[in-house]
Amino acid sequence: RFIMIDFFLSEEQKMIRDMVRDFTANEIAPIAAELDEKGEFPAEIIAKMGELGLMGVPFPEEYGGAGMDYVSYATAVYEIARVCASTAITMAAHTSLGMTPIYLVGSEKQKRKYIPPLASGEMIGAFGLTEASAGSDAAATKTTAVKKGDEWIINGSKVFTTNAGVAGVISITAKVIDNDEEKGIGAFIIETDNPGLRLGPKEKKMGWNASDTRQIFFEDLRVSDEQRLGESVDGFRTFLKALVGGRISVGALSCGTAEGAYSAALNYSHEREAFGKPIHKFQSVGFKLADMATEIEASKLLVYQAAKKYDEGHNVVKEAAMAKLFASETAMKTTTEAIQVFGGYGYIKEYPAERFFRDAKVLTIGEGTSEIQKIIILREILKSLDNAISV
C-alpha cells in the first residue's frame, strides 16, 4: 500500500490516520463484503465511529465536535473508503452535507441544538438538494415553502438523499414564497419525526449498497420560522458552499476507493501466476499497476491541496472541483483496470474488485457530475483571466 502523503500531515493528523486505519482494519474490513451483499446499514459501526469522534471531525469542540480540520477529516474518509465506500459516504454525507449548512449559517440556537448530537453520532444528518427535475441545475428547485402566519408550509420532494432513512434531521432547499411573492431559494432544517415528512423505500443501487438512499416527500409539512436556515438567498448559497467542502470529501472517498482496488490488484498480481511467473512481471499487467499508482498519488495531491487551502480559509471552488473530477475519474479507471488484473475472478463477488468497481461509478456523478466539475473549473479559470486582464 501507499505511504500517505506525510508531508501534508501534522503529528496530530498522523495520529488520526493511524487510529482510523486500525479501526477500519479491525471493525469494518472483516464485514465490508457482508454489508454490501446484504445491503445492511452499518449502524453499529457508525455508533462506534461516533464514540471515536469521527462523526464530527471538523467541528469545534464547543459544539461537541473533535475540533480538528478538513485535512484530518479527508484523511478519515480516505482510510474508511479503502475498505468500505458505503460507510465512508455515510460519514461524508452526514458531515459535509448534513452538518455543514447548520454550522455555516445556523443561528447559535440551531447550532447548540443540532450539532452536538450530530457530532456524537447520536443523530445522523442528511442533505436534501436534488430533485427529479433539478439535479445539475439545482436552481430549478420546485419544492416550495409558503409562509402562513408564523409557520412555513413545505410541499415537494427530493431524490437520492443519502442517510434519509436513518437521519434525525435533514437540511433542505425550497423556493421561499412570502405574501405570494417568490423570495429566492431558502434552506430549512427538517426533523424527521415531522408528520408532514414521508420517506420512499430504500433505493436499490448499483453500489454503496450499505448506505441508505431514499426519496423524501413533503406533504403540507409545517415548520416554525425557527427552522429556517439563514435568509432566503443565503440559504441556497450556503448549500452551494457546503458542496465545495463536500467535493473535497468525495475526492478523498474516491482516492480511498481507488487505492482499495489497486491494493487488491497488486496483491493478486503477486499471487497469481501465468506461464510460470507472477503476472505482475508481464508488462501488460505491470504497466496497469504503474498507471494506477501514479494516478492515485496525483489524485491525493489534488485532494490534500484543496483540503489544506480550505483549512487556511482560501476560496477553493476550483481546487475542490479539480480534486473531485480527477480523483473520481481515477477511481473509475483504477477499479476497471483492477478487474482486468483479476481476470475472470474480478467478475466474481468472492473477490473485492467488483465491489470497488460498483462503488466507484457514482463518484463521477454525485456532488456534481464530471461534466459539471469541468464547467466550474473553466468558469474559475476564465474568472482569473478576466481579473488578470483588468489589473
VOGU-3710 file (C-alpha; in Angstrom, 3 decimals, decimal comma):
1> rfimidffls> 0,000/0,000/0,000  0,964/3,614/-0,324  2,612/5,715/2,340  0,158/8,542/2,899  1,393/11,940/1,794  3,068/12,536/5,147  4,440/15,973/4,387  0,833/17,222/4,432  0,191/15,811/7,886  1,000/17,102/11,340
11> eeqkmirdmv> 1,707/14,656/14,156  -1,882/15,024/15,357  -3,201/14,298/11,860  -0,977/11,217/11,629  -2,456/10,009/14,902  -5,971/10,359/13,455  -4,869/8,497/10,334  -3,385/5,637/12,346  -6,402/5,428/14,640  -8,844/5,287/11,730
21> rdftaneiap> -6,654/2,797/9,874  -6,654/0,467/12,872  -10,395/0,888/13,328  -11,183/0,068/9,705  -8,882/-2,959/9,718  -10,421/-4,386/12,879  -14,045/-3,301/12,699  -15,012/-2,627/9,075  -12,823/-4,690/6,755  -13,971/-8,087/8,127
31> iaaeldekge> -17,639/-7,334/7,382  -17,464/-4,912/4,413  -18,375/-7,552/1,817  -21,227/-8,823/4,002  -22,629/-5,328/4,466  -22,585/-4,832/0,705  -24,136/-8,225/-0,007  -26,981/-7,787/2,488  -27,424/-4,056/1,916  -27,339/-3,511/5,662
41> fpaeiiakmg> -26,818/-0,028/7,065  -23,725/-0,203/9,317  -25,480/1,117/12,421  -23,123/-0,455/14,969  -20,052/0,774/13,112  -21,461/4,306/12,865  -22,164/4,271/16,608  -18,560/3,263/17,311  -17,326/5,967/14,940  -19,373/8,465/16,912
51> elglmgvpfp> -17,703/7,331/20,131  -14,307/7,884/18,489  -15,270/11,416/17,427  -15,325/10,573/13,722  -18,837/11,876/13,089  -17,872/15,466/13,862  -14,185/15,713/12,959  -14,015/19,268/11,540  -16,344/20,995/14,006  -15,320/22,933/17,134
61> eeyggagmdy> -15,203/21,232/20,499  -17,594/23,830/21,907  -20,316/22,238/19,771  -19,271/18,688/20,587  -17,033/18,199/17,567  -13,498/16,831/17,532  -12,068/20,316/16,939  -9,898/19,180/14,040  -9,537/20,344/10,452  -10,509/19,338/6,931
71> vsyatavyei> -7,193/17,605/6,281  -7,921/15,316/9,241  -11,476/14,800/8,024  -10,357/13,988/4,461  -7,839/11,532/5,895  -10,542/9,745/7,878  -12,842/9,488/4,853  -9,961/8,216/2,725  -8,981/5,500/5,199  -12,556/4,268/5,605
81> arvcastait> -13,185/4,230/1,846  -10,173/1,956/1,372  -12,252/-0,853/2,840  -15,925/0,229/2,651  -17,235/3,045/0,475  -20,743/2,671/1,936  -19,510/3,522/5,425  -17,357/6,334/4,067  -20,230/8,003/2,191  -22,488/7,678/5,235
91> maahtslgmt> -19,919/9,629/7,252  -19,159/12,091/4,434  -22,794/12,938/3,661  -23,518/13,316/7,380  -20,543/15,623/7,945  -20,071/17,656/4,776  -23,736/17,970/3,873  -25,896/17,171/6,875  -23,966/19,241/9,418  -22,054/21,859/7,454
101> piylvgsekq> -25,041/24,038/6,381  -26,157/24,228/10,011  -22,663/25,139/11,141  -22,085/27,701/8,374  -25,289/29,681/8,584  -27,320/28,339/11,506  -28,233/30,541/14,419  -26,441/29,960/17,688  -29,583/28,274/18,985  -29,697/25,948/15,980
111> krkyipplas> -26,018/25,060/16,341  -26,395/24,297/20,048  -29,469/22,171/19,422  -28,342/20,080/16,459  -24,550/19,934/16,136  -23,734/18,178/19,459  -26,000/15,135/18,843  -24,857/15,032/15,213  -21,175/15,262/16,120  -21,509/12,445/18,659
121> gemigafglt> -23,243/10,169/16,162  -26,307/10,032/18,387  -28,156/11,567/15,444  -27,410/11,196/11,723  -27,661/14,153/9,349  -28,795/14,314/5,724  -28,991/16,898/2,954  -31,885/17,335/0,518  -30,998/19,293/-2,606  -31,510/17,125/-5,691
131> easagsdaaa> -34,962/16,773/-7,217  -36,269/14,711/-10,105  -36,011/17,736/-12,398  -33,301/19,633/-10,514  -30,016/17,752/-10,448  -27,112/19,540/-12,076  -29,418/22,550/-12,362  -30,001/22,841/-8,623  -31,591/26,277/-9,023  -34,531/24,603/-10,786
141> tkttavkkgd> -35,877/23,518/-7,376  -39,661/23,036/-7,374  -40,150/22,290/-3,674  -41,907/25,278/-2,118  -42,030/26,796/1,357  -45,027/29,106/1,723  -45,266/31,474/4,687  -48,526/31,129/6,643  -48,522/33,244/9,776  -45,617/32,081/11,941
151> ewiingskvf> -45,170/28,851/10,007  -43,842/27,623/6,689  -45,813/25,059/4,701  -43,466/22,899/2,630  -44,516/20,787/-0,344  -42,403/18,903/-2,844  -39,857/16,120/-2,902  -36,141/15,316/-3,043  -34,379/12,343/-4,607  -31,121/10,477/-3,984
161> ttnagvagvi> -30,968/11,672/-0,378  -28,147/9,810/1,371  -28,885/8,861/5,007  -32,552/9,862/4,683  -33,897/6,667/6,238  -31,614/6,845/9,275  -31,406/10,615/9,759  -32,759/12,566/12,689  -32,543/15,839/10,798  -32,403/16,798/7,118
171> sitakvidnd> -31,370/20,201/5,752  -33,287/21,006/2,563  -33,752/23,722/-0,046  -37,090/25,149/-1,157  -38,489/28,133/-3,044  -39,499/30,666/-0,423  -42,888/32,282/-1,044  -43,980/35,084/1,270  -47,096/37,177/0,611  -47,473/35,405/-2,750
181> eekgigafii> -44,048/36,628/-3,794  -41,025/34,418/-4,509  -38,086/35,474/-2,346  -35,487/33,095/-3,735  -34,362/29,642/-2,683  -34,097/29,173/1,048  -32,974/26,426/3,388  -34,761/24,721/6,259  -33,917/22,226/8,977  -36,432/19,381/8,969
191> etdnpglrlg> -36,697/16,971/11,879  -37,574/13,558/10,507  -40,345/12,869/13,030  -42,359/15,683/11,442  -45,701/14,163/10,326  -45,505/16,017/7,004  -42,369/14,120/6,010  -42,726/10,836/4,149  -39,857/8,594/3,108  -39,739/6,459/-0,006
201> pkekkmgwna> -38,341/2,908/0,097  -34,598/2,390/0,208  -33,221/2,680/-3,325  -31,741/-0,439/-4,903  -28,425/0,839/-6,163  -25,539/-0,418/-8,256  -23,094/0,298/-5,439  -22,884/1,874/-1,983  -25,378/-0,844/-1,041  -24,917/-0,475/2,704
211> sdtrqiffed> -25,661/3,251/2,641  -29,246/4,463/2,935  -30,533/6,396/-0,105  -34,172/7,399/-0,482  -36,638/9,789/-1,995  -38,295/12,106/0,519  -41,689/13,785/0,208  -43,020/16,918/1,897  -46,805/16,942/2,180  -48,047/20,153/3,810
221> lrvsdeqrlg> -45,111/19,826/6,173  -45,220/22,591/8,770  -42,177/24,132/10,412  -41,753/27,194/12,553  -39,686/30,162/11,481  -37,005/28,909/13,886  -36,344/26,038/11,479  -35,362/28,383/8,699  -31,656/28,233/7,932  -30,400/31,725/7,136
231> esvdgfrtfl> -32,079/34,226/4,842  -33,692/33,123/1,581  -30,794/33,755/-0,796  -28,170/32,985/1,833  -29,707/29,572/2,384  -29,111/28,435/-1,181  -25,658/29,976/-1,289  -24,804/28,123/1,892  -25,808/24,838/0,316  -23,600/25,582/-2,671
241> kalvggrisv> -20,743/26,448/-0,311  -21,308/23,170/1,525  -20,920/21,371/-1,797  -17,391/22,778/-2,115  -16,312/21,039/1,076  -18,351/18,027/0,044  -16,380/17,731/-3,175  -13,163/17,513/-1,193  -14,622/14,677/0,858  -15,798/12,860/-2,277
251> galscgtaeg> -12,306/13,344/-3,692  -10,904/11,673/-0,571  -13,516/8,922/-0,832  -12,506/8,425/-4,471  -8,836/8,110/-3,526  -9,682/5,513/-0,897  -11,897/3,523/-3,272  -9,195/3,583/-5,944  -6,482/2,544/-3,514  -8,568/-0,300/-2,148
261> aysaalnysh> -8,957/-1,692/-5,663  -5,313/-1,064/-6,522  -4,058/-2,808/-3,371  -6,231/-5,834/-4,071  -4,995/-5,994/-7,668  -1,361/-5,562/-6,619  -1,576/-8,384/-4,092  -3,341/-10,635/-6,561  -0,704/-9,919/-9,226  1,935/-11,293/-6,840
271> ereafgkpih> -0,065/-14,422/-6,023  -1,401/-15,299/-9,472  0,999/-16,990/-11,832  0,808/-17,490/-15,578  3,354/-19,135/-17,833  5,494/-19,872/-14,800  5,789/-16,421/-13,241  3,720/-13,880/-11,257  1,523/-11,873/-13,600  2,923/-8,533/-12,390
281> kfqsvgfkla> 6,107/-9,454/-14,284  4,231/-9,106/-17,562  4,294/-5,539/-18,888  0,617/-5,699/-19,790  -0,182/-6,062/-16,075  2,785/-4,186/-14,637  2,035/-1,057/-16,660  -1,548/-1,090/-15,410  -0,267/-1,135/-11,831  2,167/1,687/-12,585
291> dmateieask> -0,604/3,835/-14,074  -2,898/3,129/-11,130  -0,253/4,080/-8,572  0,666/7,284/-10,394  -2,903/8,475/-10,881  -3,908/7,699/-7,298  -0,902/9,619/-5,980  -1,773/12,595/-8,225  -5,371/12,439/-7,002  -4,272/12,544/-3,368
301> llvyqaakky> -2,092/15,572/-4,042  -5,074/17,424/-5,524  -7,364/16,411/-2,658  -4,906/17,325/0,079  -4,026/20,624/-1,554  -7,722/21,536/-1,647  -8,234/20,432/1,980  -5,201/22,369/3,181  -6,252/25,555/1,393  -9,803/25,096/2,690
311> deghnvvkea> -8,435/24,990/6,240  -6,474/28,173/5,555  -9,643/29,998/4,543  -8,927/30,284/0,819  -11,561/30,168/-1,901  -11,158/26,588/-3,143  -14,015/26,311/-5,629  -11,584/25,483/-8,446  -9,320/23,264/-6,350  -12,230/21,269/-4,926
321> amaklfaset> -13,712/20,753/-8,403  -10,334/19,650/-9,785  -9,799/17,244/-6,901  -13,269/15,742/-7,208  -13,062/15,477/-11,000  -9,634/13,881/-11,222  -9,987/11,604/-8,210  -13,419/10,284/-9,172  -12,355/9,602/-12,750  -9,218/7,914/-11,384
331> amkttteaiq> -11,366/5,725/-9,123  -13,453/4,602/-12,081  -10,402/3,895/-14,228  -8,499/2,152/-11,440  -11,359/-0,124/-10,435  -11,943/-1,041/-14,071  -8,283/-1,956/-14,535  -8,274/-3,842/-11,228  -10,954/-6,162/-12,593  -8,809/-6,661/-15,684
341> vfggygyike> -5,856/-7,671/-13,498  -8,038/-10,185/-11,671  -9,340/-11,501/-14,977  -12,414/-13,701/-14,626  -12,140/-13,611/-10,832  -12,609/-9,850/-10,984  -16,194/-10,520/-12,021  -16,851/-12,798/-9,057  -18,268/-11,417/-5,801  -15,919/-13,541/-3,720
351> ypaerffrda> -13,170/-11,114/-4,726  -13,233/-7,391/-3,805  -12,572/-5,920/-7,252  -16,170/-5,986/-8,441  -17,424/-4,283/-5,259  -14,907/-1,459/-5,622  -15,921/-1,139/-9,285  -19,621/-0,825/-8,433  -18,883/1,645/-5,646  -16,715/3,810/-7,918
361> kvltigegts> -19,168/4,739/-10,671  -21,366/7,021/-8,590  -18,298/9,073/-7,626  -18,313/10,629/-11,103  -21,974/11,610/-10,637  -22,684/12,617/-7,022  -21,711/16,065/-5,683  -21,781/17,313/-9,265  -21,050/15,224/-12,335  -17,648/15,260/-14,008
371> eiqkiiilre> -19,150/17,480/-16,682  -20,333/19,993/-14,087  -16,882/19,993/-12,453  -15,352/20,936/-15,814  -17,813/23,798/-16,159  -16,870/25,028/-12,670  -13,140/24,739/-13,371  -13,451/26,575/-16,678  -15,525/29,336/-15,061  -12,925/29,823/-12,334
381> ilksldnais> -10,065/29,828/-14,863  -11,798/32,450/-17,005  -12,634/34,499/-13,928  -8,928/34,546/-13,004  -8,077/35,522/-16,574  -10,578/38,396/-16,529  -9,195/39,619/-13,216  -5,629/39,498/-14,561  -6,598/41,434/-17,680  -8,466/44,089/-15,680
391> v> -5,401/44,619/-13,481
//
